[in-house]
Amino acid sequence: MSSADPTERTWPSGAAPQPGLAAQAQELAEGGSTSQALVAAALARIEASRHTLNAFRQLRTEAALAEAAEADRRLAAGERLPLLGVPVAVKDDTDVAGMPTYFGCDGHLPAASADSEAVRRLRAAGAVIVGKTNSCELGQWAFTEGHAFGTTRNPWNTAHTPGGSSGGSAAAVAAGLVPAALGSDGAGSIRIPAAWTHLVGIKPQRGRISVHPHSDAFQGLTVNGPLARTVADAALLLDAAAGAHPHDPHRPPAVDASAAARRDPGRLRIGLALGPPLTLTRNAPHPEVLRAVTALAEVLARLGHHVEEARPRYGLIGLSFVPRATAGIAELAARHPEPGLLDPRTRSALRTGTRLGGRVVRAARAREVRQHRRLGAFFDPAASGYDVLLTPTTAAPPPRVGAFDGLSAWRTDLAMTAACPYAWPWNVLGWPGVNVPAGFTGDGLPVGAQLLGPSRSEERLISLAAQLEADRRWYEHRPPAPGPSRTSGS
């Protein structure tokens, strides 16, 4: 079997691909399976992959099985909810009552006293939370490795990272451990691992999914969002988790993501931007990334869209991102009960974020209005603007695990910026974006492309992603089933 041809990948006997989120919900509603069977199977897959993928930090084995039994009773009584009895996972930056929220850190942390708003809404939709997935420490890096939990690996090739910081969620979904998972995105942390594991990852509009008990995570940069193998599954999880807490400062009007996934997007004007925003690195995007994203642009043109090269005016948007990101890290790191256990790079970010806090952060946030105007002009219909911006999600394929070991905080930031320069401006803006699978390198490693839009444009982006999916059928390509460690090329 050639690793360069993902269409040749087969699943071993008895290890058939698991159905997706919507399919499992339908199967339960029609009586074709039980929640107890689906949850037990998910937990068994997670345990079997623990020493190869290491996707999960914590499991809720007994509680999840008890909740599955209750879901079966409710289903038998005729109750129907969008996700009743379906196993899902959440990232370990998300509060689940009775479990610590480690967020990639070491040490003894107290258990959360209540569910986060997103988890509360998933439970209200009937989902069974089976566990919490690994994240790098405080979500800072585009890899999911740390001394507190080890190394999370990419199911397509375990010698490589699935990305970060939602790498555990991405690995879990790509490997079929769970049908979908919640992640968070403060600088591409949903879209980057989705690109590197051949998934759909949605970064919603700021406020679409509550980050409560935080009111403004990472100075407004971070949002919660879904990772799934299909657009419909990602939209279903988005709909289930969406909604505001009464104390949330951002409350965008509701959308129906699932309906958007079934709707034709119409003929759109799409700008293709292969050049990244200005950064301190000068690394050119990898040729195979450019090839894959250009091929995706050609598919969009064949589907009837007007596609042309474009140059969005990013300006010096990084001057707003850096103080907000480091201040967000500092706020979390300062609350850790055992700061000596934090990675030296985290302690460096704590010092930097403390220096840049206060007035510098307020000035950075104040620039957002001007940034909205400048980049909003790219989408202004009065000026024949574009409907969608298409860019690579990353500049490079997934790096090898350990590639960032031993680097200083500064060199880690430079290396990450070189690999991932495209995603973070949309976190500054608070606008939505969707990663879609763009193909594979010659070595069989996944790469992705971003569909980006202006404020509150999730429905258009989801409709366009669904149209692409119907043509490309990327969900048919899956990594090998979890099993013995597979580290070809290591």
PEWORA-V132478 format. One record per residue. N is the residue number from 1. SS is DSSP state (A for helix, B for strand, O for the rest). Layout:
((N:SS) (N:SS))
This chain:
((1:O) (2:O) (3:O) (4:O) (5:O) (6:A) (7:A) (8:A) (9:O) (10:O) (11:O) (12:O) (13:O) (14:O) (15:O) (16:O) (17:O) (18:O) (19:O) (20:O) (21:A) (22:A) (23:A) (24:A) (25:A) (26:A) (27:A) (28:A) (29:A) (30:O) (31:O) (32:O) (33:O) (34:O) (35:A) (36:A) (37:A) (38:A) (39:A) (40:A) (41:A) (42:A) (43:A) (44:A) (45:A) (46:A) (47:A) (48:A) (49:O) (50:O) (51:O) (52:O) (53:O) (54:O) (55:O) (56:B) (57:B) (58:B) (59:B) (60:O) (61:A) (62:A) (63:A) (64:A) (65:A) (66:A) (67:A) (68:A) (69:A) (70:A) (71:A) (72:A) (73:A) (74:A) (75:A) (76:A) (77:O) (78:O) (79:O) (80:O) (81:O) (82:O) (83:O) (84:O) (85:O) (86:O) (87:B) (88:B) (89:B) (90:B) (91:B) (92:O) (93:O) (94:O) (95:O) (96:O) (97:O) (98:O) (99:O) (100:B) (101:O) (102:O) (103:O) (104:O) (105:O) (106:O) (107:O) (108:O) (109:O) (110:O) (111:B) (112:O) (113:O) (114:O) (115:O) (116:O) (117:A) (118:A) (119:A) (120:A) (121:A) (122:A) (123:A) (124:A) (125:O) (126:O) (127:O) (128:B) (129:B) (130:B) (131:B) (132:B) (133:B) (134:O) (135:O) (136:O) (137:A) (138:A) (139:A) (140:O) (141:O) (142:O) (143:O) (144:O) (145:B) (146:B) (147:O) (148:O) (149:O) (150:B) (151:B) (152:O) (153:O) (154:B) (155:O) (156:O) (157:B) (158:O) (159:O) (160:B) (161:O) (162:O) (163:O) (164:O) (165:O) (166:O) (167:A) (168:A) (169:A) (170:A) (171:A) (172:A) (173:A) (174:A) (175:O) (176:O) (177:O) (178:O) (179:O) (180:B) (181:B) (182:B) (183:B) (184:B) (185:B) (186:O) (187:O) (188:O) (189:O) (190:O) (191:A) (192:A) (193:A) (194:A) (195:A) (196:A) (197:A) (198:O) (199:O) (200:B) (201:B) (202:B) (203:B) (204:O) (205:O) (206:O) (207:O) (208:O) (209:B) (210:O) (211:O) (212:O) (213:O) (214:O) (215:O) (216:O) (217:O) (218:O) (219:O) (220:O) (221:O) (222:O) (223:B) (224:B) (225:B) (226:B) (227:B) (228:B) (229:O) (230:O) (231:A) (232:A) (233:A) (234:A) (235:A) (236:A) (237:A) (238:A) (239:A) (240:A) (241:A) (242:O) (243:B) (244:O) (245:O) (246:O) (247:O) (248:O) (249:O) (250:O) (251:O) (252:O) (253:O) (254:O) (255:O) (256:O) (257:A) (258:A) (259:A) (260:A) (261:A) (262:O) (263:O) (264:O) (265:O) (266:O) (267:O) (268:O) (269:B) (270:B) (271:B) (272:B) (273:O) (274:O) (275:O) (276:O) (277:O) (278:O) (279:O) (280:O) (281:O) (282:O) (283:O) (284:O) (285:O) (286:O) (287:A) (288:A) (289:A) (290:A) (291:A) (292:A) (293:A) (294:A) (295:A) (296:A) (297:A) (298:A) (299:A) (300:A) (301:A) (302:A) (303:O) (304:O) (305:O) (306:B) (307:B) (308:B) (309:B) (310:O) (311:O) (312:O) (313:O) (314:O) (315:O) (316:O) (317:O) (318:A) (319:A) (320:A) (321:A) (322:A) (323:A) (324:A) (325:A) (326:A) (327:A) (328:A) (329:A) (330:A) (331:A) (332:A) (333:A) (334:O) (335:O) (336:O) (337:O) (338:O) (339:A) (340:A) (341:A) (342:O) (343:O) (344:A) (345:A) (346:A) (347:A) (348:A) (349:A) (350:A) (351:A) (352:A) (353:A) (354:A) (355:A) (356:A) (357:O) (358:O) (359:A) (360:A) (361:A) (362:A) (363:A) (364:A) (365:A) (366:A) (367:O) (368:A) (369:A) (370:A) (371:A) (372:A) (373:A) (374:A) (375:A) (376:A) (377:A) (378:A) (379:A) (380:O) (381:A) (382:A) (383:A) (384:O) (385:O) (386:O) (387:O) (388:B) (389:B) (390:B) (391:B) (392:B) (393:O) (394:O) (395:O) (396:O) (397:O) (398:O) (399:O) (400:B) (401:O) (402:O) (403:O) (404:O) (405:O) (406:O) (407:O) (408:O) (409:A) (410:A) (411:A) (412:A) (413:A) (414:A) (415:A) (416:A) (417:A) (418:A) (419:A) (420:O) (421:O) (422:O) (423:O) (424:O) (425:A) (426:A) (427:A) (428:A) (429:A) (430:O) (431:O) (432:O) (433:B) (434:B) (435:B) (436:B) (437:B) (438:B) (439:B) (440:B) (441:O) (442:O) (443:O) (444:O) (445:O) (446:B) (447:B) (448:B) (449:B) (450:B) (451:B) (452:B) (453:O) (454:O) (455:O) (456:O) (457:O) (458:A) (459:A) (460:A) (461:A) (462:A) (463:A) (464:A) (465:A) (466:A) (467:A) (468:A) (469:A) (470:A) (471:A) (472:A) (473:O) (474:A) (475:A) (476:A) (477:O) (478:O) (479:O) (480:O) (481:O) (482:O) (483:O) (484:O) (485:O) (486:O) (487:O) (488:O) (489:O) (490:O))
